[in-house]
Amino acid sequence: MLRITERSEGGRTALALEGRLAGPWVDELARAWDTLVRQHTGAVAVCLEGVTFIDAGGKALLRRMHEQGASLVASGCMTRAILDDIAQGKH
């Protein structure tokens, strides 16, 4: 299960994710992301602090989101390591 919450604060949009970014939830986030990108032109922050697991498909989606300008934020050591790999262009 993955909960996706969209918030707008001071002209900036944020997506807060909670749960597992895996399996069918990757597709659900991809749809939400594509809709958000079409509707908003400003910066988007993606908060992954509530994410407990990310599979290979989730990592690929986060990489695409990062390449499209999303600011990815995490607090857990495993999630931060995944984001570091994405920022460094590692696969």
C-alpha positions as CSV (number, residue, x, y, z in Angstrom):
1,M,0.0,0.0,0.0
2,L,1.2,3.5,-0.8
3,R,-0.4,6.7,0.3
4,I,0.2,9.8,-1.9
5,T,-0.6,13.2,-0.5
6,E,-0.3,16.3,-2.5
7,R,0.2,19.7,-0.7
8,S,0.8,23.2,-2.0
9,E,2.8,25.6,0.1
10,G,3.9,29.0,-0.9
11,G,3.8,28.3,-4.6
12,R,5.6,25.0,-4.2
13,T,4.0,21.6,-4.6
14,A,5.0,18.6,-2.4
15,L,4.1,15.0,-2.6
16,A,4.3,13.0,0.6
17,L,4.6,9.3,0.2
18,E,3.9,6.7,2.9
19,G,4.2,2.9,2.6
20,R,5.7,0.7,0.0
21,L,6.9,2.0,-3.4
22,A,6.6,-1.4,-5.1
23,G,4.6,-3.4,-7.6
24,P,1.3,-1.7,-8.6
25,W,2.0,1.3,-6.3
26,V,4.8,2.3,-8.7
27,D,2.3,2.6,-11.5
28,E,-0.1,4.6,-9.2
29,L,2.7,7.0,-8.3
30,A,3.7,7.3,-12.0
31,R,0.1,8.3,-12.9
32,A,0.0,10.8,-10.1
33,W,3.4,12.2,-11.1
34,D,2.5,12.6,-14.8
35,T,-0.7,14.4,-13.9
36,L,1.1,16.7,-11.5
37,V,3.8,17.5,-14.1
38,R,1.1,18.4,-16.7
39,Q,-0.8,20.6,-14.2
40,H,2.0,22.4,-12.4
41,T,5.0,24.4,-13.7
42,G,6.8,25.1,-10.4
43,A,9.2,23.0,-8.3
44,V,8.0,19.8,-6.8
45,A,9.4,18.2,-3.7
46,V,8.8,14.5,-3.1
47,C,9.0,13.5,0.6
48,L,9.9,9.8,1.0
49,E,10.2,9.9,4.8
50,G,7.2,7.6,5.2
51,V,8.4,5.1,2.6
52,T,9.3,1.7,4.1
53,F,10.4,-0.2,0.9
54,I,11.4,0.7,-2.7
55,D,11.7,-2.0,-5.4
56,A,13.6,-1.8,-8.7
57,G,10.6,-0.2,-10.5
58,G,10.2,2.3,-7.7
59,K,13.9,3.3,-8.0
60,A,13.5,3.7,-11.8
61,L,10.5,6.0,-11.3
62,L,12.3,8.0,-8.7
63,R,15.2,8.4,-11.1
64,R,12.8,9.7,-13.8
65,M,11.2,12.1,-11.4
66,H,14.6,13.4,-10.3
67,E,15.5,13.8,-14.0
68,Q,12.3,15.8,-14.5
69,G,13.2,18.2,-11.7
70,A,11.7,16.7,-8.6
71,S,13.5,17.4,-5.3
72,L,13.7,14.0,-3.5
73,V,13.8,14.1,0.3
74,A,14.3,11.2,2.7
75,S,15.4,10.6,6.3
76,G,16.0,6.8,6.6
77,C,19.5,5.5,5.8
78,M,18.4,3.0,3.1
79,T,16.2,5.5,1.4
80,R,18.9,8.2,1.5
81,A,21.4,5.7,0.0
82,I,18.9,5.1,-2.9
83,L,18.5,8.8,-3.4
84,D,22.3,9.3,-3.3
85,D,22.7,6.7,-6.1
86,I,20.0,8.4,-8.1
87,A,21.7,11.8,-7.7
88,Q,25.1,10.4,-8.7
89,G,23.5,8.7,-11.8
90,K,24.1,5.2,-10.6
91,H,21.7,2.5,-11.7
